């Protein structure tokens, strides 16, 4: 199975339109434990939103909620007015990296991504190669994925999330395992996607890096949003 939690749902009719995600009175309980507690927030295109908080604070669960990977116990999340799980299963144009990326070990990076791109046939080899270059990988590298370093695996996962220029991009710890050059690649990509009008949400445990990457920093604790702060330019 390719990328258990590295998901890319390709661009459909929403390309070029403003995106808005509304999370309304969203609660989620798993085995009796509240993991998201009355979340109310609106995300708009053209911005990078950063989620910060301790492990277990709800960052990843919120990413899952706005991507349609979990269903609420109560409340809802909607994308441009369409309720996830009712009107649509997923945002119609989304690139997603959640938890540990995983690809087919015997294939090269470009073959893995080309296979995924073939699901919808929205982009070709040139666009796939361009995504690899953006994250600092060589499209002509013949090494199989199993021989990639942790940093290379992370770069490939980010390339997967952006290769079809989705309108919504969700990245969980995108700079994890990256060296300084990799972090710079992520910064450039986020800046580019923001200028293109994408709606970007990232989770990051590094507070100093978060303020470099995000326009708005949202702090979570025990499944609740405790603060939202615009980052000074």
N, C-alpha and C positions, 0 to 999 in steps of 0.2 A: 504494500500500500504506500502510495507516495504522500509524504508530508501529512501525517495524521492531524496535526494542528497548524499546518502551513497551508492555508486555503486561499485559492484565488478564484473568485467568481467574476467572469469577464464583463466588460463594459457592454451595456445594452442601450436602451433609448435615452438614458439620463445624461449621456455625454454632453458636456457643454452647458449644463444647467446648474443653477445653484442647488446645493444640497443642505438639508436641515434634518438633524436627528433630535427628536424630543423624547426624553425619558420622564415619564409621569408617574409619580407615586409608586415606583417600581420596588417591589419586595420579592426576594427569592429565598426560600428555605430549602435546605438539602438535609435530609434525615433529621429534621427537627431543628437544625441549626440555621440561624438567619445569616446569610452571607451578603445580601444586599438589603438595606433597611430604608425604605421610603426615599428612594433616590429621585430627585427632581432636577433636571438640567436640560439645557438646549445647546446643541452644537451646530455651528454654522460653517459653511464652506469658506475657503480662503484663510483659514486659521489652523495653527497647530496647537492642540490641547495636550497638556502633559498631566498624567496621573501619577501622584506620588503617595507613599504611605508604606508602613511596615508590611512584612510578609503577612498575608491573611487579612489585609485591610479591605480587600474587595476590588483591587485594580483589575486583575485578570477577569474576575467575574463581571465587572462592568463592561469590559471589552467583549466578552461573550454575549452579554445582554444586548448590546447595540448591533451585534453581528447576526443575531438570530440563532446562535448556537445553544442558548438555553431559553426556556420559557418562564415567565414570571409566575410567582405564586399569586400575586395581585399586582395591579397597575399594568403599564404597558410601555413599549418603546415603539416609536414610529419614525419612518423615513419619508420626508416630504408628504406627510399626512397619511401614509399607508402603514398600518399597524403590523409589526412583525409577528408572525405566527398566526395572523388572521387574514390580512389582505395579501401579504407577501411572506415568503419563507425567509428570505435574506434581502439585504439591500441589493438593488439591481446592478450596482457597479461597485465592487469592493475588492480590495487587496488586503490580505490578513496574514499576520504572523503571530501565533499564540503558542507559548511554551516551546518545547524543543523541536527544531526543524528536523525532518527526516525525509530522505529521498532514496531512490534505488541505488544501492551501493556499487553495483558493477558498471553503472552508466556514468558518463561524464556530466559535468554541470549543464552544458548546453543541451545534451540529449534529454536529461531530466526535464528541463524547462520546455524544450520543444514538444515533448510528450504532453505536458500539461497544457501548453498553448493550443495543442491540437484538439482539445475537448470542445472548444468553441470556435476555433479558427478565426479569431479576431486579429491576431498578429502573426507575422511570419518570422523566418529565421533572422532577418535583419533587426527586427524589433527586440527579439530575444537576445541577440548578440549585444545590442545597444544597452539593454538592461544590465547585462553582465559587466560591460565596460564601466557603466555608471557606478557599480559597487566595487570596482577595482579588480575584477576577475578577467582572465584572458579567455575569450570564447574558443580559442584554438587549443587550450590546455587539454591534453588527452588523458590526464589522470582521472581515474574513476572516483566517484564521490567518497567511497570508503577510505581513500587515502588523503582526503581533505583534512586540514587542521580545523580546530573548533572555530577559529575566526573565518576561515573560508566557507565553512558550512553556514555560518551566520550571514555572510555576505550573499551566498546563494539564496538563502531564504528571503532576504530583503529584495533581491532581484526578482524572485518569484512574485512577491507582493506588488511590485510596481510595473511589471513588464507590459501589462495591457492598459496602462494609464487609467487606473480606476478613479472614480469620483470620491470614494471613501477609502481611506487607508488606515488600518489599525495595526499597530506594531507593539508587541509586548517585549520590553527590554531589548530594543534594537541594537544598542551598543554593547551588549553582553559579549565578551570574548574578543572584542575588536581592539586592535592596536590604534595608536593615534591617527594613522592614515585612514583607517576604517571609520573612525568617529567623524573625521572630516568629510568622508564620502556621505555619511548619513546626514550631516549638516547641510551639505550641498543639495542632496536629494529632497530633504524636507523643505528647503527654501524654494526649490524649483516647483515642487508639487503645490506649495501654497500659492505661488505666483500663477500657476495654472488653474487655481480655483478649487483644488481638492479640499476635502474635509479630512483632517489628519488628527488621529488620537494616538498618543504613545504612552506607554507605562515605563517608568525609569526610576530605579532606586537611588541613582546618583543625583543629589539635589543641585550641585553646581552645574553639571551637564544639562540637567533639565532646564535650567534657566537660560542656557545657551540655545536649546533646541525648540522650546515652546513659547507661544505667545501668551498662553493662559495656563497657569499651574493650578490644578485641582488636587486638594489633599483629602485623602480618605482615611478613615479609622473605624474599625469594627463594622464595616459595611455601609458607613454613612459618609456623605460629603460634609466635611467640617469647614472647608474654606475654598474659595476660588479667587485667584489673584491674577490680574493682568501683569505681565512682565514688562518692566520699563525698558524702553529701547535705549 
